[in-house]
């Protein structure tokens, strides 16, 4: 059984690296990590060397998702498990590991063409992450969209051991419009989710903040700096989290959230089948303020030795 420590990091391709760095650093509140790697920027919201990687490119989108496993032994067991399933896990080179500051790492591409990276150890920075404009608690979750949502739910549950917290729509026998997952045994309601979409792509990236004031202050800060607020503030019915969605310089949807249901490892509640209604997304009755929300972000498949 695959066991995770957390959602480790997200790697994005961006069109204007410095503009994106200004957004994720000065306005969102992540801490940039010094690096001499060309056309690449590392940011953190913890002691980890990075929780977000930005790479200069011409086609903005999701490069890969990094998942931290509990132990080095779990890395080896997971590699062998994926190899037996024919997923062709690809070991990351020592050259790239030196850049990423990670121990043994491998990548697989799922049936949707999305690249996932598995590791257990990353270099820890000597000082704690220092909050600036927001008390960022952690990298919270990443959400994808696809027309093959039932196929995706089955794969992530049965192969990756992502445990379903709740379904969006459907019942036990009818078609579902999405699902929220825990990367077992991480307790938070979701570190990952997938929803119905016209094509497979990136939906949004989330950072959890420590106080509701972080949400309120962010509304004014983003407005004052010309950042588009796509939706919120509001409250999600599935997790109970208070949310705020904004668009980054490439139009990617980025979320702040405060508060979230947590599950015990043993005897958790069963998943709910939540109605496909506006109130499921926002109990406060809010509506999407910008049609670009969750609409931008292609998927890049694995390329050897590419950060």
N, C-alpha and C positions, 0 to 999 in steps of 0.2 A: 504493500500500500504506500503510495507516494504521500509524503508529509512535507508541508511547506512551513517556512518561517515567516514569509511575507511576500507581498508584491515588492520586488526589489527596485526596479527602475524601468523607465520608458525612454526609448530612443526615437527622436523625431527628425525628419528632414525638413529644413526650413529654407525659405528663399533669401532672406536677408538676416544673416547670423547676428549682426550687432543690434539690429532692431529687435529681434527676438530676445536677445540677451538682456536688453533694457527692460522689456516687458516682464520676463520671468524673474529677473533680479530686482530691479527698482520698484516695479508695480505689484508683482505677485508676492515677492518676499523670499525667494530662494537665495541661497548663498552660492556664488560662483567659486569654483575650485580652480586654482592656478594650474595651467597646463600649457605646454608648448606644442601640443598636437595641432597641426594646421587645419583650419576650417571646421573646428570642433570645439564645443564648449560643454563643460561639465558643471552641473548644479547639484546641491544637496539640501535636504531638509532634515538631516539626521547626522550621526557620526560616520555614516557610510561615505566613501569617496564620491559616489554620485547616486542620485535618485532620478536624474533627468539628464539625457545626453542630446545635444542639438548639433546637427551636422548641416553645413551649407550644401544646398543642392538646387536643382532647377525645378523639381517636381515635389512640392511639399506633401508630407504624409507620414504615416507610421512606418518606422524602420523595423523595430522589434520590441518585444516585451520581455523583461528580465524577471525571473522568478527565483527567489532564494529558497533552497531546500534546507532541511534541518541539519544535516551532517554531510561530511565528505562521503561517507558510506552510502548515504541516500542518493548522492549524485551518481555513484557507480551503479547502484541497483536500478535507478531510473533509466540510465543509459542502456543497460542491458535489456530492460523491459521494452523500451522503445525499439531497440534493434530487433528483438523477437517479433514485434508487431509490424516490422517492415517500414518504420518511419525514417530510417536512415539517419540517425543522429550524427551530427558533424562536430567533431572536436575543434574548439577554438585554438588557434595557433599560439605558441608561447609569445610571439611578437605582439599579437593583439592583446593577450592577457596582461602583458607588461604595461600596455596603454590603459587597459581597463582596471588595472590593480585588482585583479581577481585570481583566485586559485582555479583549479581545473574546471572547465566550463564547456558545455556543448549546446548545440542548437538543433531544433527540429522545425520543420514547416508543417503546419496542420493541414487538413483537407481543404481549408478555405484559402490557403496560400499565405497565412500569417506566420511570421517567424517568432519562435519562443526560445529564450535562452535560460538554461538551468545551471545553477552554481550554488555553493554553500558558503563561500568565504570571499569577502571583499575587504580591501584595506580600510581600516578605521582611522579617521582623522584625529589628530592629537587633541583638538578642542571640540566641545559641543557645538552643534549648529547654533548660530546666533540669530534669533528672530529680529526682524526690522519692522516692516510695516504691518506684519501679521504674525500671530503666534501659531505658525504652522506646526501641526502635531505630527503629520506623516503623509507620505504619498498614500492616497486612499484607495483609488481604484481606476481601472481603465475599462471602457465600454466599446464594444464593436457592434456593427450592424451587418446583416446579410440576408439575402432572400432564402437561404438554406438554414433557417433558424432551428428547425427540429433536428436536422442532421448535426448542427453545431452543439446543441444542448446534449445530445447523446454522446458525442465525442468528448466534450469537456468533462462530462460526468464520469463516463466509463473508462476513458483513457488517461486523462490528466488528474482524475480524482478531485475535481472541483465539485463541491457539494451544493446542491440547489437549496437556497434559502426560501425563495418564492418564485412563482411563475407569473408572467404577465399574460393574462388571458388563458383560454382553454380550460379543460378539466383533465382528468386522468386519461380520457379517451379522445379528446378533440384537439385540434391544432392550437399550438401556443404561439404568441407573438413575441416571446422573449423569456429570459430568466436571469435572476441574480444569483451569483455563486460565492461561496466561501472557499478559499484555497486552504483546504483542510490541513491542520486543525485551527487555522487563524480564526478568531472568534467573531470578527466584525461581519455584519450582515452581508456585505459583499466587498470583495477585492476585484471582482470581475463581473461583467454582465454582457449579454448579447441580446440584441433586439432585431425585429424584422426590418429589413430595408430593401430598396430596389436593387442595390448592388452591395457587394462586400466592401466595407470601408471602416474607417476610424469614426467613432461616435463622439466620445469625449474623454478627457483626462481629469482626475479629481485629486485635490489636496484637502485633507481634513485640517480644520483650524480648531483652536482650543477654547475660544469664547464666542458668544453670539455677537459681541462687540466687533470682532474681526469681520463679520459679515456686514454689519452696519457701516463701519468705517470704510470698507472696501467699496461700497456703493458710491460714496462720495468721491473717494480717491480715483476710481475708474472714470466716473463722469468728468472730473476735473482734468483728466489726462486724455480724454477723447477715446477711451476704450468702450467698445460697444457692449452693453448689457443685453444678453440674448434672452434671459428669463430670470425672474426672481427679484427680490428674495421670496422664498416660498418654503413649504414643508412637504417632503415626500411621504406618501402613505406607507410604502413597503418598509423602509428602515427607520422612519421617524426623523430623519435628518433635515435640518434647515439648510437651504441651498441658495447659491447664486452662480449663474452661468454667464461667462463673458467670452468674447472672441479675441484670440491673440492676433498678432500682425499678419499671419497667414490665413486667418479665418478659422483656425482650429477652435473647437469649443473646450473651454477650461472651466472647471467647477471648484468653488470653495464649498465645503459643507461643515456643519457643526452638529455633533451628536449622531449616534447610530446604535441600533440594537446590536447586542452581542449574544452569541450562542455558546452554551457549554459544549465541550468536546463529547461528552457522554449524555445521551438522552435529550437531544435538542428537540424543539418543537418541529412538527411536520411542516413542509412547505405549504403556503397558501396559494390559491389560484385567484389572482387579483384581476378584477374587471378592467377591460380596456376602456377606461373612462378618464376624462381630464383630471378628476379629483384624485386618481391614483398617483398621478405625477405631481400634482400640487393640491394639497388639502386646503390651501388658502384661496384657491380659485384663480390663480394667475395664468396667464397665457404667454406663449412664445412671442417675444418682442422683435425678433429678427429672423427672417426666413432661412438665413444661413446656418442657424443653430444645428449642430450635428450633421451638417451636409457636406463638409469639406474634409479631405484627408484620404489619400489613396493608400494602398498597402504595398510595401516593397518586400519582396521575398529575399531570402538569405543570399548574401554575396560573400564568399570566403575572404577573410582578412580585411573586412571593411568595418570601421567603427561607426 
